[in-house]
């Protein structure tokens, strides 16, 4: 196969590209330039898409003896990921930009361009497994959790459709991170000990509130309790997320002396509501824009539900109450009833559904009950 390997400049994508070469594929490396104003160097494990990362990606391609190109997708990334991130926070929601990047950049813009150029698949360093499903199940190619639970990234890939999975390649799904680093060192790849990138890649200093303040501007308002009593003030509701406990700067302590948590964010009234931890309990979530990694399920079905990137999987029953049109379609509404309550679930996050290790699909959380 002709394979386009997306190399970020990190160890995972470099080893993934090397394995594609070892498998006998005709591999070309491409580095995605996603920053409109790239920095020269990374700040430790923060940020990505720096000029240093591009150089590291080129060196890895040289070691592997494969062609190397840079694709400038900065404007597309700014519009589809960064602007979406800002808009979601401005609306009082908490988005996952990694999930959006996979959906709209790596497996939409990049995969579409790769196919137009005659490539059969896009190879990345994600930790997830692709398995050919049984013919009689109709699932086609299946997305499964990685064998390393600590590195599993199937949650942020849960937005991929069956067609996108057919054009994806994840060579690291059966490997642990330690094994990947050892393999990189054995191959002579200079990125073998390079720190992983953490947090939000386009906020290199980690100051999400500061980034949003610059993008949105100050919007002061009140912090109130569930009775509507003002207990504090804030400079912008975008600096809060449901379930947050620290940094609330509440002037009046709770009557019972216990900590208070963010329960709700209303950007229209600029109000942040706080209350007891017990009031964060969520028994079901409503999901919009469901996307299926295969045929959409019919009727209610038992599954596992993961509600945040590093959260635990909870037993649940899901049902598509309003159907969309076509495989992987964004239309429709999904109700997911949880067998046990979850806490601190914010609208804008994703609910990803599993059947064992197989990813069934995902939806964006629009409400909780």
matplotlib code that plots the C-alpha trace (Angstrom):
import matplotlib.pyplot as plt

x = [0.0, 0.9, 0.9, 1.2, 2.7, 1.9, 5.0, 4.7, 8.3, 7.6, 8.6, 5.2, 4.7, 8.3, 8.0, 4.6, 6.2, 9.1, 6.7, 4.8, 8.1, 9.0, 5.6, 6.6, 4.5, 5.5, 5.7, 5.9, 6.3, 4.4, 4.7, 1.6, 2.3, -0.6, 0.5, 0.1, 3.1, 5.2, 7.7, 11.3, 11.4, 9.0, 8.7, 9.5, 6.4, 4.1, 2.9, 3.8, 4.1, 7.3, 10.1, 12.1, 9.3, 9.5, 13.2, 12.8, 10.3, 12.6, 15.5, 13.3, 12.3, 16.0, 16.8, 14.0, 15.0, 11.6, 10.5, 9.5, 7.1, 5.5, 1.8, 0.7, -2.7, -2.5, -5.5, -7.7, -6.5, -7.2, -10.7, -11.8, -10.1, -8.9, -11.9, -14.3, -12.5, -13.0, -16.6, -17.5, -16.0, -17.8, -21.0, -20.4, -19.2, -16.0, -14.7, -12.0, -9.7, -7.8, -11.0, -11.9, -8.5, -8.8, -12.3, -11.6, -7.9, -6.1, -8.9, -10.7, -8.4, -5.3, -7.0, -9.0, -5.9, -3.9, -6.6, -6.6, -2.9, -3.2, -2.4, -4.3, -4.0, -2.8, -0.6, -0.4, 1.2, -2.2, -2.5, -5.5, -6.1, -7.9, -9.5, -11.3, -14.8, -16.8, -18.7, -22.0, -21.8, -21.7, -19.3, -16.6, -13.3, -13.4, -11.7, -10.6, -8.8, -5.0, -3.4, -1.7, -4.6, -2.5, -1.9, -5.2, -6.4, -9.5, -11.6, -10.3, -10.7, -14.3, -15.4, -14.1, -16.5, -16.2, -14.9, -12.2, -11.2, -10.8, -8.2, -6.4, -3.4, -2.4, 0.7, 1.2, -2.0, -0.4, 2.6, 3.3, 5.0, 8.1, 8.4, 8.0, 10.8, 13.1, 12.4, 13.0, 16.4, 17.3, 16.4, 18.7, 15.8, 16.9, 13.4, 13.6, 13.6, 11.8, 9.0, 5.4, 3.4, 0.7, -2.2, -3.6, -1.1, -1.9, -1.6, 2.1, 2.2, -0.7, -2.6, -6.0, -7.9, -5.4, -5.7, -9.5, -9.4, -7.3, -9.6, -12.9, -12.2, -13.2, -16.9, -17.3, -20.2, -21.5, -20.8, -24.0, -25.2, -28.2, -30.5, -29.3, -27.3, -24.2, -21.1, -18.3, -17.4, -15.4, -13.8, -15.1, -17.3, -14.9, -12.4, -14.6, -15.8, -18.4, -16.9, -14.2, -13.3, -10.1, -9.7, -13.3, -12.4, -15.7, -16.2, -18.8, -18.1, -20.8, -23.1, -21.8, -18.2, -17.7, -16.0, -18.2, -18.0, -19.1, -22.5, -23.5, -22.2, -24.5, -22.6, -25.7, -26.3, -22.5, -23.4, -21.5, -23.5, -21.7, -22.9, -22.2, -20.4, -23.5, -25.3, -22.8, -24.2, -25.2, -27.5, -27.9, -26.5, -28.0, -25.6, -25.9, -24.1, -23.6, -21.0, -20.7, -17.6, -19.8, -23.6, -25.8, -27.2, -31.0, -33.0, -31.6, -28.4, -26.1, -22.6, -19.8, -19.7, -16.6, -17.3, -13.9, -10.5, -9.0, -12.2, -13.4, -15.8, -19.3, -22.0, -24.8, -27.7, -27.8, -30.5, -30.6, -33.9, -33.6, -31.9, -29.6, -29.2, -26.5, -23.5, -21.5, -23.9, -23.7, -27.5, -29.7, -29.8, -28.5, -29.6, -27.2, -28.5, -25.7, -25.9, -24.0, -23.8, -20.9, -19.7, -18.5, -19.6, -19.5, -21.5, -19.2, -17.3, -17.7, -19.4, -17.8, -19.6, -17.8, -18.8, -16.0, -12.9, -14.7, -15.6, -19.3, -19.4, -19.5, -21.6, -21.1, -22.7, -25.3, -27.0, -27.0, -29.7]
y = [0.0, 3.6, 5.1, 8.7, 8.8, 11.8, 12.6, 15.2, 15.2, 12.9, 9.4, 7.7, 8.9, 8.1, 4.5, 4.2, 5.3, 2.9, 0.0, 0.9, 0.8, -2.6, -3.9, -3.3, -0.3, 2.6, 5.2, 9.0, 11.2, 14.4, 16.9, 19.0, 22.7, 23.7, 26.9, 30.3, 31.6, 28.6, 28.9, 27.9, 25.4, 23.5, 24.4, 20.9, 18.8, 21.6, 22.6, 21.2, 22.2, 24.2, 24.5, 22.1, 19.5, 19.9, 19.4, 16.3, 14.9, 15.5, 13.7, 10.7, 10.5, 10.7, 7.8, 5.8, 6.7, 7.9, 11.1, 14.0, 16.9, 19.7, 20.4, 23.9, 23.4, 26.3, 28.2, 25.1, 24.2, 27.7, 27.7, 24.1, 23.6, 26.8, 28.9, 26.1, 25.8, 29.5, 29.5, 26.5, 28.0, 31.3, 29.3, 27.8, 24.4, 22.5, 21.1, 18.5, 20.0, 16.7, 15.0, 17.8, 17.8, 14.0, 14.5, 17.6, 17.7, 14.4, 12.1, 14.6, 17.3, 15.1, 11.8, 13.5, 15.0, 11.8, 9.8, 12.5, 12.0, 8.2, 7.1, 4.2, 5.1, 7.7, 6.3, 7.9, 7.2, 6.9, 4.1, 2.2, -1.0, -1.6, -5.1, -6.5, -7.3, -10.4, -10.3, -11.4, -8.5, -5.8, -3.8, -3.8, -2.5, -2.0, 0.5, -1.1, 0.1, -0.2, -3.0, -0.3, 1.2, 4.0, 5.2, 4.2, 6.9, 5.3, 7.9, 10.8, 8.6, 7.8, 10.4, 8.5, 7.0, 3.5, 5.1, 7.0, 3.9, 2.1, 4.7, 4.7, 2.8, 2.7, 0.5, 1.1, -0.3, -3.5, -1.8, -0.1, 3.3, 1.8, -0.6, 2.2, 4.2, 1.2, 0.5, 4.1, 3.9, 0.7, 2.2, 5.2, 7.7, 10.8, 11.4, 8.2, 10.2, 13.3, 14.2, 13.7, 16.7, 17.4, 19.7, 21.7, 21.8, 25.4, 26.8, 26.2, 27.9, 25.9, 29.1, 28.2, 31.0, 33.6, 32.3, 32.5, 36.0, 37.3, 35.7, 36.5, 39.5, 40.0, 39.3, 39.8, 38.3, 36.7, 33.4, 32.2, 29.3, 27.1, 29.6, 32.4, 34.1, 35.8, 34.3, 35.7, 37.3, 36.3, 38.0, 35.6, 32.4, 30.9, 30.4, 27.7, 24.2, 22.0, 20.0, 22.5, 22.9, 25.0, 28.6, 29.7, 32.6, 32.4, 35.1, 33.3, 29.8, 27.1, 26.7, 23.2, 24.2, 21.7, 22.6, 23.8, 22.9, 24.5, 23.1, 25.3, 28.0, 30.5, 32.8, 34.8, 36.0, 35.6, 33.5, 30.6, 28.4, 26.5, 23.8, 20.6, 17.7, 15.5, 18.0, 17.1, 13.6, 12.7, 9.7, 10.2, 12.3, 13.7, 13.5, 15.4, 14.9, 11.2, 9.6, 5.8, 3.7, 1.5, 1.0, 3.0, 0.7, 0.1, 0.5, 0.6, -1.3, -2.1, -0.6, 1.0, 4.8, 6.9, 10.5, 12.2, 11.5, 9.8, 8.8, 5.3, 3.4, 3.1, 0.5, 2.1, 1.7, 4.0, 4.7, 6.9, 8.8, 10.9, 9.3, 11.0, 10.0, 7.7, 5.9, 8.1, 10.9, 13.8, 14.1, 12.7, 12.7, 10.0, 9.3, 7.4, 6.1, 5.3, 2.4, 4.4, 8.2, 10.1, 13.4, 16.7, 16.0, 19.1, 19.9, 20.0, 16.9, 13.7, 10.4, 7.5, 4.1, 0.8, -2.9, -4.6, -3.1, -2.0, 1.6, 1.8, 5.5, 8.9, 12.0, 15.5, 15.9, 18.6, 18.1, 16.0, 14.7]
z = [0.0, -0.4, 3.1, 4.2, 7.7, 9.7, 11.7, 14.5, 15.6, 18.5, 19.3, 18.7, 15.2, 14.3, 15.4, 13.7, 10.4, 10.9, 11.4, 8.3, 6.4, 8.0, 6.8, 3.3, 2.5, 0.2, 3.0, 2.6, 5.7, 6.1, 9.0, 9.6, 10.2, 12.4, 14.0, 12.4, 14.4, 15.3, 18.1, 17.6, 20.5, 22.7, 26.4, 27.9, 27.4, 26.5, 23.1, 19.7, 16.1, 16.7, 14.3, 16.5, 16.0, 12.3, 12.3, 14.5, 12.1, 9.2, 11.0, 11.7, 8.0, 7.0, 9.4, 7.9, 4.3, 3.3, 1.5, 3.7, 3.2, 5.2, 4.7, 5.9, 7.5, 9.9, 8.6, 8.5, 12.1, 13.3, 11.9, 12.7, 16.0, 17.7, 16.8, 17.7, 21.0, 21.8, 20.6, 22.8, 25.9, 25.1, 25.0, 28.4, 27.2, 27.7, 24.4, 23.7, 21.0, 20.4, 19.4, 17.1, 15.5, 14.7, 13.3, 11.1, 10.5, 10.6, 9.3, 7.2, 5.7, 5.7, 4.7, 1.9, 0.5, 0.9, -1.0, -3.7, -4.1, -4.5, -0.9, 0.6, 4.2, 6.8, 9.5, 12.9, 16.3, 18.1, 20.7, 19.4, 17.5, 14.2, 13.8, 10.8, 12.0, 11.3, 8.1, 9.8, 12.3, 9.6, 11.7, 9.0, 10.3, 14.0, 16.3, 19.6, 22.8, 22.8, 24.9, 27.1, 29.1, 30.3, 26.8, 25.1, 22.8, 21.4, 23.2, 21.1, 17.9, 18.7, 16.2, 13.2, 10.7, 9.1, 5.9, 7.8, 9.8, 6.4, 5.5, 8.9, 10.3, 14.0, 14.3, 18.0, 19.4, 20.5, 22.2, 25.5, 25.7, 27.2, 24.3, 21.8, 23.4, 23.5, 19.8, 18.9, 20.6, 18.9, 15.5, 16.2, 16.3, 18.2, 19.5, 21.7, 24.9, 23.8, 26.3, 25.3, 24.5, 27.2, 27.7, 24.8, 21.9, 20.8, 24.4, 25.0, 28.4, 29.8, 30.7, 29.2, 31.1, 29.9, 26.3, 26.5, 28.1, 25.2, 22.7, 24.3, 26.6, 30.2, 31.0, 34.7, 36.5, 39.7, 41.4, 43.0, 45.1, 44.2, 46.1, 43.9, 46.7, 45.4, 47.0, 44.8, 41.5, 38.4, 35.4, 32.9, 33.0, 30.4, 33.2, 34.8, 34.0, 35.5, 38.4, 39.2, 42.8, 43.0, 42.1, 42.7, 45.0, 46.9, 49.5, 51.6, 52.9, 52.6, 55.7, 56.2, 55.7, 52.9, 49.5, 46.7, 43.1, 39.8, 38.9, 36.0, 33.7, 32.0, 29.6, 28.8, 32.4, 33.1, 36.1, 37.6, 39.9, 42.7, 45.1, 47.0, 45.3, 45.6, 43.3, 40.5, 40.2, 36.7, 35.9, 32.2, 29.4, 26.2, 23.2, 19.9, 16.6, 17.1, 14.9, 14.5, 13.8, 11.7, 11.3, 13.7, 16.4, 16.3, 19.5, 23.1, 23.6, 26.6, 26.4, 28.3, 28.4, 28.8, 29.6, 29.6, 28.0, 31.1, 32.8, 33.8, 31.6, 33.2, 32.4, 30.5, 28.2, 25.1, 22.6, 19.5, 20.1, 17.0, 14.0, 11.5, 7.9, 6.6, 8.1, 10.5, 10.1, 12.6, 12.9, 15.6, 19.4, 21.8, 25.4, 27.6, 30.9, 33.4, 35.8, 38.4, 38.8, 37.3, 38.6, 37.1, 33.5, 31.4, 28.3, 25.3, 26.3, 24.5, 25.5, 23.7, 23.7, 23.9, 23.3, 25.2, 23.7, 20.5, 20.0, 18.9, 18.4, 20.1, 20.6, 22.0, 25.5, 25.3, 28.7, 31.9, 34.2]

ax = plt.figure().add_subplot(projection="3d")
ax.plot(x, y, z, "-o")
ax.set_aspect("equal")
plt.show()
